[in-house]
Amino acid sequence: MDEIRVKNLEVFCHHGVYKEENVLGQKFLVDIVSKVDTRAAGKTDELELSVSYGDICRCVKKEMTKQNDKLLERVAERLAECILLQFPLIKEVEIEVKKPWAPVLMHVDYTSVKIKRSWHKVYIGVGSNLGEREEYMKLAKEKVSALPDTKNFKSASIIETEPYGYTEQGKFLNTVYSIETLDTPAEFLDKLHQIENEAERKREIHWGPRTLDLDILLYDDLVTEDEEITIPHPELTKRLFVLEPLCELTPRGIHPLERRRYSDILEDLKEKEK
């Protein structure tokens, strides 16, 4: 990925722990590295195919001066979020906020906080087999597509399927969503749980009936062993009702562990279940 760079952008504003910093203010320097595919702009010389570094600078200045923060960490986080949300062509941004006049009572060139943030592609498994299934699926689509710090929501077709695992229950409606988010996996999972709670989801029987089930299937090509969230979803390759809508959204997608296309995994699973 190509880069658009801004070095040592000077902004006078009011951030810091001490009263004097918030009253008198001070100079900050900001470095911005924006990851952008510049090839189309380079081939055509069309302005709309690139990102204006002037607009990036104005965005940073406006965000830095709109409120006072105690921590440089907070300033950097706000700047990264602002840039990624305002400029759709930017896929990743690296921000360094420097404080040349840091109150440390000894000589330093500057203190700084440097962070890197980016958009992440998430696939979500969706299911319902209790109560008004269609209404719960509608609720899920409305809530997930409207989540803050997200973009490019897509939904596969809804299919009706037999229950998996615990079979003494009604048929499910299932689908898969894709969306891009600025959240970490844990942050995004918390938001999905909040939506499930709005649907009065109860976790009483493993693989049992539920008003609404929202599972993170994939998060970029991330592979985790986290106790709270396992990615890719461990049951992904075993479930037709996940693979079918997933292949609708990413027909040439590749499983990050098995290194096989989901379409091939789906065909193999269909053969086994004949």
C-alpha positions in Angstrom: 0.0 0.0 0.0 1.3 3.5 -0.9 1.6 6.4 1.6 0.7 10.0 1.9 2.9 11.7 4.5 2.6 14.8 6.6 5.6 15.6 8.8 5.7 17.9 11.9 2.4 19.6 11.4 2.3 22.4 14.0 -0.8 22.9 16.0 -1.2 25.2 19.0 -3.8 23.8 21.4 -4.5 22.9 25.0 -3.8 19.3 26.1 -2.2 18.0 29.3 -2.6 17.1 32.9 -1.5 20.4 34.4 -3.7 23.4 34.8 -1.1 25.7 33.0 -1.2 23.4 30.0 -4.9 23.7 29.7 -5.0 27.5 30.3 -1.9 28.7 28.4 -1.7 26.0 25.8 1.4 24.9 23.9 2.7 23.8 20.5 2.3 20.2 19.3 3.8 18.5 16.3 1.9 15.8 14.4 3.2 13.2 11.9 0.6 11.5 9.8 1.3 8.5 7.5 -1.9 7.5 5.5 -2.0 4.2 3.6 -3.7 4.8 0.3 -3.6 3.0 -3.1 -2.3 5.9 -5.2 -2.0 4.0 -8.5 -5.2 5.1 -10.1 -4.5 8.8 -9.2 -1.0 8.5 -10.6 -2.2 7.0 -13.8 -5.1 9.5 -14.4 -4.1 12.7 -12.5 -7.7 12.8 -11.2 -8.1 14.6 -7.8 -11.0 12.5 -6.6 -8.8 9.4 -6.8 -6.4 10.6 -4.2 -6.5 12.3 -0.7 -5.6 16.0 -0.2 -2.8 16.4 2.3 -4.2 19.9 2.9 -7.6 18.4 3.9 -5.8 15.9 6.2 -4.0 18.8 7.9 -7.2 20.8 8.3 -8.9 17.7 9.7 -6.1 17.2 12.3 -6.1 20.9 13.4 -9.9 21.0 13.8 -9.9 17.8 15.8 -7.0 18.8 18.1 -8.5 22.2 18.9 -12.1 21.2 19.5 -11.5 19.9 23.1 -8.9 19.5 25.8 -7.5 16.1 26.6 -5.2 15.0 29.5 -3.4 12.3 27.6 -1.6 12.3 24.2 -3.0 8.8 23.8 -6.5 10.2 23.7 -5.4 12.9 21.2 -3.8 10.3 18.9 -6.8 8.0 19.1 -9.2 10.8 18.1 -7.0 11.9 15.2 -6.8 8.4 13.8 -10.5 7.8 14.1 -11.3 11.2 12.5 -9.0 10.6 9.5 -10.3 7.1 8.8 -13.9 8.1 9.1 -13.5 11.3 7.0 -11.4 9.9 4.1 -12.8 6.7 2.7 -9.7 6.0 0.5 -7.4 5.8 3.5 -7.2 2.2 4.7 -4.7 2.6 7.5 -3.2 5.6 9.3 -0.2 6.0 11.6 -0.2 9.0 13.9 2.5 10.4 16.1 1.6 13.3 18.4 4.8 15.1 19.7 5.0 17.4 22.7 8.1 19.6 22.4 7.5 21.5 25.6 6.7 18.5 27.8 6.8 19.5 31.6 9.4 16.9 32.6 11.9 19.3 34.3 14.8 18.3 32.2 15.9 18.7 28.5 14.1 16.5 25.9 13.6 17.2 22.2 10.0 16.1 22.6 7.8 13.4 24.1 5.3 11.6 21.9 2.7 8.9 21.5 2.6 6.9 18.2 -0.3 4.7 17.1 -1.4 2.8 14.0 -5.1 2.2 13.3 -6.9 0.7 10.3 -10.2 -0.7 9.0 -10.9 -4.4 9.6 -13.1 -6.7 7.6 -15.4 -8.8 9.8 -17.8 -11.5 8.8 -20.7 -12.2 11.2 -22.9 -15.3 11.5 -26.5 -14.5 12.2 -29.3 -16.9 13.4 -32.7 -16.9 15.0 -35.2 -19.7 15.8 -37.3 -18.4 18.7 -40.4 -16.1 18.6 -40.8 -13.7 15.7 -37.7 -14.9 13.8 -38.2 -12.5 10.9 -38.4 -9.5 13.3 -35.2 -10.6 15.1 -33.4 -10.9 11.8 -34.6 -7.5 10.8 -33.5 -6.1 14.2 -30.0 -7.6 13.7 -29.6 -6.0 10.3 -30.8 -2.6 11.4 -28.5 -2.6 14.5 -25.4 -4.1 13.0 -25.5 -1.9 9.9 -25.8 1.2 12.1 -23.0 0.4 14.5 -20.6 3.4 15.0 -17.1 3.4 13.4 -18.2 1.0 10.7 -18.7 1.1 6.9 -19.5 -1.1 3.9 -22.2 -3.3 5.5 -23.4 -6.2 3.3 -25.8 -9.0 4.0 -26.1 -12.4 2.3 -29.5 -14.0 1.6 -31.5 -15.4 4.5 -31.9 -19.2 4.5 -34.0 -21.5 6.6 -32.0 -24.4 8.1 -32.4 -27.4 10.4 -30.9 -27.0 14.0 -27.3 -28.0 14.5 -26.0 -29.9 17.6 -29.0 -29.8 19.9 -31.8 -30.9 17.5 -34.8 -30.7 19.7 -35.7 -27.2 18.6 -37.3 -25.3 15.7 -35.8 -24.4 12.4 -33.4 -21.5 12.1 -33.2 -18.5 9.9 -29.6 -17.9 9.1 -27.4 -15.4 7.1 -24.0 -13.8 7.2 -23.0 -10.2 7.3 -19.8 -8.5 6.3 -18.8 -5.1 7.6 -15.6 -3.0 8.1 -14.9 -1.7 11.6 -12.3 0.3 13.5 -13.0 -1.9 16.6 -10.8 -4.6 18.0 -12.4 -8.1 18.0 -13.2 -7.8 21.8 -14.8 -4.3 21.3 -16.8 -5.5 18.3 -18.0 -8.6 20.1 -19.2 -6.5 23.1 -21.4 -4.5 20.6 -22.8 -7.7 19.1 -23.6 -9.0 22.7 -25.5 -5.7 23.3 -27.6 -6.3 20.2 -28.3 -9.9 21.4 -29.3 -8.5 24.8 -31.8 -6.2 23.1 -33.3 -9.3 21.5 -33.5 -10.9 25.0 -31.0 -13.6 24.1 -30.7 -16.3 26.8 -27.7 -18.7 26.9 -29.2 -21.6 28.7 -28.5 -24.6 26.4 -25.3 -25.0 24.3 -26.3 -24.8 20.6 -29.9 -24.4 22.0 -32.7 -22.2 20.8 -32.2 -18.4 20.8 -34.0 -15.3 19.7 -30.8 -14.0 18.1 -27.3 -15.3 17.7 -24.5 -13.1 16.4 -21.0 -14.7 16.0 -17.8 -13.3 14.7 -16.7 -15.8 12.0 -13.7 -13.9 10.6 -11.7 -10.8 11.4 -9.4 -10.0 8.6 -7.0 -13.0 8.4 -6.6 -13.0 12.2 -6.0 -16.3 14.1 -6.5 -16.2 17.9 -6.5 -18.5 20.8 -8.2 -16.1 23.1 -10.4 -17.6 25.8 -13.2 -15.1 25.1 -13.2 -15.2 21.3 -11.7 -17.7 18.9 -11.1 -16.5 15.4 -11.7 -18.0 12.9 -14.9 -19.4 14.4 -14.1 -23.1 15.2 -17.3 -24.4 13.7 -17.2 -22.3 10.5 -16.0 -25.1 8.2 -18.5 -27.6 9.7 -21.8 -25.7 9.0 -23.5 -25.5 5.7 -25.7 -22.7 7.0 -22.6 -20.6 7.6 -20.6 -21.5 4.5 -23.5 -21.0 2.0 -24.2 -17.4 2.9 -20.5 -16.7 3.5 -19.7 -17.9 -0.1 -22.3 -15.5 -1.4 -20.4 -12.6 0.1 -16.9 -13.8 -0.5 -17.0 -16.4 -3.3 -13.2 -16.6 -3.7 -12.4 -16.1 0.0 -9.7 -18.3 1.6 -9.7 -19.7 5.1 -6.7 -18.3 7.1 -5.9 -21.6 8.7 -6.8 -24.2 6.2 -5.7 -22.1 3.2 -8.6 -23.4 1.1 -11.3 -21.5 -0.6 -14.6 -21.4 1.3 -16.3 -22.5 -1.9 -14.2 -25.7 -2.0 -14.8 -26.4 1.7 -18.6 -26.0 1.1 -18.6 -28.4 -1.8 -16.6 -31.0 0.2 -19.1 -30.7 3.1 -22.1 -31.1 0.8 -20.5 -34.3 -0.5 -20.1 -35.7 3.0 -23.6 -34.9 4.0 -25.3 -36.6 0.9 
